[in-house]
Amino acid sequence: MTELVVWFRESVTGKLLFIGLLVIVLLIPLGMIESQIAERGRRADEAAREVANSWGGYQTIGGPILVFARETARPPSLLANESEGELYALPSRLTVDVVAESQALTRGIYEIPIYTASVRMSGSLAAPAGFDGSSSPRWDDALLSVPVSDPRSIREPVTITVGDTTAEFAAGGERVAGLGPQLVVPMSELGIEALDGEIEFEMAFRIGGTAKLMFLPFGDSTTVTLQADWPSPSFGGGYLPDTRSVSSSGFDASWSVLSLGRGYPSVWSRSDLAELAIARRIWASAFGVDLIVPIGVHQASLRAVKYAVLFLSLTFLAFFMFELFTPIRLHAVQYLLVGLANSLFYLLLIAFAEHAGFIVAYVVSAVPSISLIGGYSAAVLGSNRRALPVVALLTLIYGYLFLVLRLEDYALVSGSIGLFFVLACGMYATRRIDWDAVGFPSARSARADS
């Protein structure tokens, strides 16, 4: 056992193996820190859900669906017509104009983006073609149904105007299966006893929501324009905007969607066996915007932890070079303490980031970590002059990591280039070493050498 310890301490190969094992051991506290960051992220999600429950959740809004029954004529010997299943018809044209006012609502130490959206809809509806003498639409109980994913946060009555007649929507439950909560208004309240041709409609309402605002492309031709004062939008869903303009004061975006690639028909029936599949396709076609906090502190901290092994390895290799080219000898405990100091940076980062923001937290965490390791290096290496390369290396890699984390779209490219550069420098610095014959210099006092 003693010989093995001596081999790890005095052999270059043994020391390299020891450094590798130490890096693996330090993955345990790093894993605990990563779990803590993930747990804090889950708390942030819980805070967002609490806000959504009070203010309004993610909103997905669709245009009005025409709901009516179809009658099939019975043989003359029978006295009445037979009513078949319901039919659902989408608008032939749908235009949505939205202006959203946003703010960051604080829940504990977390900030959650919320908004109040003023929505104006217009478009045209018509009874679907295809009826013949054996069947006809039944209009006496026809209605319009508008899906709204969280109607609790509607701030004012929702009205619809057709011609000179205005009617008010009421809660209708899940009137069209698979589309969640819906608002309904009977066609009779709009003075429409039978829909013989195309009608033009207009709607207006205000609704609150948290972070995400999505729209369903219900028209054969759907146009959506959205203006908001949030500076960090993330556009997504089934369609990206045709045009967008983002600035520090907000954004404008517009979409134009045709039914050709929508994935579901403009007319379907309750008796259709594929009805639920249609509902899934409808939700999958939703598009819109997510109001985000760019590089959220938990996401950025988790990304930073991914580079921890690189930090540990480079710092240990710097100390190994001192052992290789100078008579200085370092103990395993000294390597361990330096590794723990490097690891503690990530815990400080998430602790400060939740209160001061990521940039301030990064500086406040990196400076003490570099100072701690630099001061300790001066002591164990025997002089401030020897500690300077360690401090310079740590400053370089902490600064480089910060740049990588800020370059969201180019993080992988910049990280790969950085690793390649580090490997190239290591290969260049050790290009003349004969690893078969190399050994540590004979131990002398570090003070005598300095």
C-alpha positions in Angstrom: 0.0 0.0 0.0 2.8 2.4 0.9 4.6 1.6 -2.4 1.4 2.5 -4.3 1.1 5.8 -2.5 4.7 6.6 -3.3 4.2 5.6 -6.9 1.2 8.0 -7.2 3.2 10.7 -5.6 6.6 10.3 -7.3 5.7 8.9 -10.7 4.6 11.2 -13.5 2.2 8.5 -14.8 0.9 8.0 -11.3 0.4 11.7 -10.7 -1.6 12.0 -14.0 -3.8 9.1 -13.0 -4.3 10.6 -9.6 -5.4 13.9 -11.2 -7.9 12.0 -13.4 -9.3 10.1 -10.4 -9.6 13.4 -8.4 -11.5 15.0 -11.2 -13.9 12.0 -11.2 -14.3 12.3 -7.4 -15.1 16.0 -7.6 -17.9 15.2 -10.0 -19.8 14.1 -6.9 -20.0 17.6 -5.3 -20.5 19.1 -8.8 -23.5 16.7 -9.3 -24.9 17.9 -6.0 -24.5 21.5 -7.0 -26.2 20.8 -10.4 -29.1 19.1 -8.6 -29.4 22.2 -6.4 -29.5 24.5 -9.5 -32.1 22.2 -11.1 -34.2 22.3 -7.9 -34.1 26.1 -7.8 -35.2 26.0 -11.4 -38.2 23.9 -10.4 -39.0 26.4 -7.7 -39.0 29.2 -10.4 -41.4 27.1 -12.4 -43.7 26.6 -9.4 -43.6 30.4 -8.9 -44.6 30.8 -12.5 -47.5 28.4 -12.1 -48.7 30.2 -9.0 -48.7 33.5 -11.0 -50.5 31.8 -13.9 -53.2 30.4 -11.5 -53.9 34.0 -10.2 -53.3 36.1 -13.3 -53.9 33.8 -16.2 -51.9 30.9 -17.8 -50.5 30.3 -21.2 -53.1 31.5 -23.6 -54.1 29.9 -26.9 -56.9 31.6 -28.8 -58.9 30.5 -31.8 -61.5 32.1 -34.1 -65.2 31.3 -34.0 -66.3 27.8 -35.0 -69.7 27.5 -36.5 -71.5 24.6 -34.8 -74.8 23.2 -36.3 -76.6 20.0 -36.8 -77.5 18.2 -40.1 -80.9 16.8 -40.9 -81.5 13.8 -43.2 -84.9 13.5 -44.8 -86.7 10.3 -43.9 -88.9 8.3 -46.3 -92.3 9.8 -47.0 -94.0 7.1 -44.8 -92.3 8.6 -41.7 -93.4 11.9 -40.2 -90.2 13.6 -39.2 -86.7 14.2 -40.3 -83.7 12.5 -38.6 -81.1 14.7 -36.9 -77.5 13.5 -37.5 -74.3 14.5 -35.7 -73.0 18.0 -35.3 -70.9 19.7 -37.9 -68.1 22.2 -37.2 -67.1 24.8 -39.8 -64.1 27.1 -39.6 -64.0 30.7 -40.9 -63.1 31.2 -44.5 -61.1 34.3 -43.5 -59.7 35.2 -40.1 -57.8 38.4 -39.1 -56.4 38.9 -35.6 -54.9 42.2 -34.4 -53.3 42.1 -30.9 -51.7 44.8 -28.7 -50.1 43.4 -25.5 -48.9 45.3 -22.5 -46.4 43.3 -20.5 -44.6 43.5 -17.2 -42.5 41.4 -14.9 -44.4 40.2 -11.8 -42.3 39.3 -8.8 -43.1 36.1 -6.8 -40.5 35.8 -4.0 -37.1 36.2 -5.7 -38.4 35.2 -9.1 -39.7 37.4 -11.9 -42.4 36.1 -14.2 -43.4 37.9 -17.4 -47.2 38.6 -17.7 -49.3 40.5 -20.2 -52.7 41.9 -20.9 -53.6 41.6 -24.5 -56.3 43.6 -26.4 -57.6 41.3 -29.1 -59.6 42.3 -32.1 -60.8 39.6 -34.6 -62.6 39.9 -37.8 -63.4 37.6 -40.6 -66.1 35.8 -42.6 -68.2 32.6 -42.0 -70.3 30.6 -44.3 -72.3 27.4 -44.2 -70.2 24.6 -45.8 -71.2 23.4 -49.3 -72.1 19.8 -50.1 -75.8 19.6 -48.9 -78.3 18.0 -51.3 -81.9 17.2 -51.3 -81.5 14.4 -48.8 -79.8 16.5 -46.1 -79.9 20.1 -44.9 -78.4 22.1 -42.1 -80.5 22.7 -39.0 -80.1 26.3 -37.8 -82.5 26.5 -34.9 -79.9 25.6 -32.3 -76.7 26.6 -34.3 -74.1 28.6 -32.4 -70.6 30.0 -32.6 -67.9 28.6 -30.3 -64.5 30.3 -29.6 -61.8 28.2 -27.8 -59.7 30.1 -25.2 -57.3 28.0 -23.1 -57.8 30.0 -19.9 -61.0 32.1 -20.0 -60.7 32.9 -16.3 -58.4 35.8 -17.1 -60.7 37.5 -19.6 -60.9 41.1 -18.4 -64.1 42.3 -20.0 -67.2 40.8 -21.7 -66.5 39.2 -25.1 -68.8 40.5 -27.8 -69.3 39.7 -31.5 -70.9 42.0 -34.0 -72.6 40.8 -37.2 -74.0 43.6 -39.3 -75.8 45.9 -36.9 -76.4 43.2 -34.2 -74.0 42.6 -31.2 -74.2 39.7 -28.9 -72.2 38.6 -25.9 -70.5 35.3 -25.4 -71.1 33.0 -22.4 -69.1 30.1 -21.0 -69.9 27.0 -22.9 -67.5 24.3 -21.5 -65.9 22.0 -24.0 -68.5 22.5 -26.7 -66.3 21.2 -29.5 -64.6 18.0 -28.2 -60.9 18.1 -27.8 -60.5 21.9 -27.9 -60.7 22.7 -24.1 -62.8 25.6 -22.6 -64.8 27.6 -25.1 -67.0 30.7 -25.2 -70.4 30.3 -27.1 -73.1 32.5 -28.5 -76.3 31.2 -30.2 -76.8 32.3 -33.8 -80.3 33.4 -32.9 -78.9 36.1 -30.6 -77.3 37.6 -33.7 -80.6 37.6 -35.5 -79.6 34.8 -37.9 -82.2 32.2 -38.4 -80.5 30.6 -41.4 -77.1 31.1 -42.9 -77.7 31.3 -46.6 -74.5 33.1 -47.6 -71.3 34.5 -46.1 -71.4 36.8 -43.0 -68.8 39.2 -41.8 -68.1 39.3 -38.0 -66.0 41.4 -35.6 -64.9 40.5 -32.1 -63.1 42.4 -29.3 -61.9 41.5 -25.8 -59.0 41.9 -23.4 -57.3 38.9 -21.8 -54.5 38.3 -19.3 -51.9 35.6 -19.5 -48.4 34.5 -18.4 -45.5 34.4 -20.7 -47.0 32.6 -23.7 -49.6 33.9 -26.2 -50.6 31.5 -29.1 -53.1 31.6 -31.9 -54.9 28.9 -33.9 -55.0 29.3 -37.7 -58.7 28.6 -38.1 -59.3 30.6 -41.3 -58.7 29.2 -44.7 -56.6 32.4 -44.7 -55.4 33.5 -41.3 -53.6 36.8 -40.7 -52.2 37.7 -37.2 -50.4 40.9 -36.2 -49.0 41.2 -32.7 -47.4 44.2 -31.0 -46.0 44.1 -27.5 -43.6 46.0 -25.3 -41.5 43.0 -24.1 -37.9 43.2 -25.4 -37.2 39.5 -25.5 -39.7 37.4 -27.5 -39.2 33.8 -28.6 -41.4 33.0 -31.6 -42.4 29.4 -32.1 -45.2 26.9 -32.6 -46.5 25.6 -35.9 -45.5 28.7 -37.9 -42.8 31.5 -37.6 -43.7 35.1 -38.3 -43.4 36.3 -41.9 -42.1 39.6 -40.6 -40.7 40.7 -37.2 -39.0 43.7 -35.6 -37.5 43.4 -32.2 -36.0 46.3 -30.2 -35.2 47.2 -26.6 -38.7 48.8 -26.4 -40.7 45.8 -27.7 -41.5 43.9 -30.9 -43.9 43.7 -33.8 -44.6 40.4 -35.7 -47.1 39.3 -38.3 -48.1 35.8 -39.6 -50.0 34.8 -42.7 -51.2 31.2 -42.7 -53.2 29.3 -45.3 -55.2 26.2 -44.6 -53.4 24.1 -47.3 -50.6 22.9 -44.9 -52.6 23.1 -41.7 -53.1 19.4 -41.4 -56.9 19.4 -40.7 -60.0 20.3 -42.7 -62.2 23.3 -42.5 -65.3 21.2 -41.8 -65.6 18.0 -39.7 -68.3 16.2 -37.7 -68.7 14.9 -34.2 -69.3 11.5 -35.6 -66.0 11.6 -37.4 -63.9 8.7 -36.0 -60.8 10.9 -36.4 -62.2 13.8 -34.3 -59.7 13.5 -31.5 -56.9 13.3 -34.0 -58.1 16.5 -35.6 -58.1 18.1 -32.1 -54.5 17.1 -31.6 -53.6 18.5 -35.0 -55.3 21.7 -34.2 -53.3 22.2 -31.0 -50.1 21.3 -32.9 -50.8 24.1 -35.4 -50.8 26.8 -32.8 -48.3 29.6 -33.3 -47.3 32.7 -31.4 -44.7 34.1 -29.0 -43.2 33.3 -25.6 -42.1 36.3 -23.5 -38.8 35.1 -22.0 -36.0 36.3 -19.8 -32.9 35.9 -22.0 -30.5 33.4 -20.7 -32.4 32.6 -17.5 -30.2 32.4 -14.5 -31.0 28.7 -13.8 -30.5 27.7 -17.5 -27.2 29.7 -17.7 -26.0 28.2 -14.4 -26.7 24.7 -15.5 -24.8 25.4 -18.7 -21.9 26.7 -16.7 -21.7 23.5 -14.7 -21.2 21.6 -17.9 -17.8 23.2 -18.2 -16.7 22.4 -14.7 -14.6 19.4 -15.7 -12.6 21.7 -18.1 -12.0 24.1 -15.2 -10.8 21.4 -12.9 -8.6 19.8 -15.5 -6.9 22.9 -16.6 -6.2 24.1 -13.0 -4.8 20.7 -12.0 -2.7 20.6 -15.1 -1.2 24.0 -14.3 -0.2 22.7 -10.8 1.1 19.5 -12.5 3.4 21.5 -14.7 4.9 23.2 -11.7 5.6 19.8 -10.2 7.0 18.6 -13.6 9.4 21.5 -14.2 10.2 22.6 -10.7 11.2 20.8 -7.5 7.9 21.7 -5.9 5.8 18.8 -4.5 2.1 19.1 -3.9 0.0 16.9 -1.7 -3.3 15.3 -2.7 -5.1 17.4 -0.1 -3.8 20.6 -1.8 -5.2 19.4 -5.2 -8.5 18.6 -3.5 -8.8 22.0 -1.8 -8.2 23.8 -5.1 -10.8 21.6 -6.8 -13.4 22.3 -4.1 -12.7 26.0 -4.4 -13.3 25.8 -8.2 -16.5 23.8 -7.6 -17.9 26.3 -5.0 -17.9 28.9 -7.7 -21.0 27.4 -9.3 -22.9 27.3 -6.0 -22.1 31.0 -5.4 -23.2 31.7 -9.0 -26.7 30.5 -8.6 -27.0 31.9 -5.1 -26.2 35.4 -6.2 -27.8 35.2 -9.6 -31.3 34.8 -8.2 -31.0 38.1 -6.4 -28.6 40.2 -8.5 -28.9 38.9 -12.0 -26.5 36.7 -13.9 -23.9 39.2 -15.0 -23.4 40.7 -11.5 -23.5 37.2 -9.9 -20.9 35.9 -12.3 -18.4 38.7 -11.4 -19.2 38.5 -7.7 -18.6 34.7 -7.7 -15.6 34.6 -10.0 -13.5 37.3 -8.4 -13.5 35.7 -4.9 -12.9 32.2 -6.4 -9.9 33.4 -8.4 -8.6 35.4 -5.4 -9.0 32.4 -3.1 -7.2 30.0 -5.4 -4.6 32.6 -6.3 -3.7 33.3 -2.7 -3.6 29.6 -1.8 -1.4 29.0 -4.9 1.1 31.6 -3.7 1.3 29.8 -0.4 1.7 26.2 -1.6 3.9 27.2 -4.6 6.2 29.2 -2.5 6.0 32.7 -4.1 3.6 35.2 -5.6 5.5 35.0 -8.9 4.6 31.3 -9.3 0.9 32.0 -8.5 0.6 34.6 -11.3 0.3 32.0 -14.1 -2.4 30.3 -12.1 -4.3 33.5 -11.6 -3.9 34.4 -15.3 -5.2 31.0 -16.4 -8.2 31.2 -14.1 -9.0 34.7 -15.2 -8.8 33.6 -18.8 -11.0 30.5 -18.5 -13.6 32.3 -16.3 -13.7 35.1 -18.8 -14.0 32.7 -21.7 -16.8 30.8 -20.0 -18.7 34.0 -19.6 -18.4 34.8 -23.3 -19.5 31.2 -24.2 -22.6 31.5 -21.9 -23.6 34.9 -23.4 -23.2 33.6 -27.0 -26.4 31.5 -26.9 -26.5 30.6 -30.6 -22.8 30.1 -30.9 -22.0 28.5 -27.6 -21.1 25.1 -29.1 -18.9 26.6 -31.8 -17.0 28.9 -29.4 -16.7 26.1 -26.8 -15.3 23.7 -29.4 -12.8 26.3 -30.6 -11.7 27.0 -27.1 -11.1 23.3 -26.3 -9.1 22.9 -29.5 -7.0 25.9 -28.6 -6.3 24.5 -25.1 -5.3 21.1 -26.6 -3.1 22.8 -29.1 -1.3 24.8 -26.4 -0.8 21.7 -24.3 0.6 19.8 -27.2 2.9 22.6 -28.1 4.2 23.1 -24.5 5.0 19.3 -24.1 6.1 18.6 -27.7 9.8 18.0 -26.6 9.1 15.9 -23.5 10.2 12.3 -23.6 7.4 10.8 -21.6 9.2 7.4 -21.3 12.1 9.0 -19.5 10.6 12.0 -17.8 10.4 12.2 -14.0 9.9 14.8 -11.3 12.9 16.9 -10.4 14.5 15.9 -7.0 12.6 17.5 -4.2 14.1 20.7 -2.9 12.7 23.5 -0.7 10.4 25.8 -2.7 11.9 28.7 -0.8 15.4 27.8 -1.7 14.3 27.6 -5.4 12.7 31.0 -5.3 
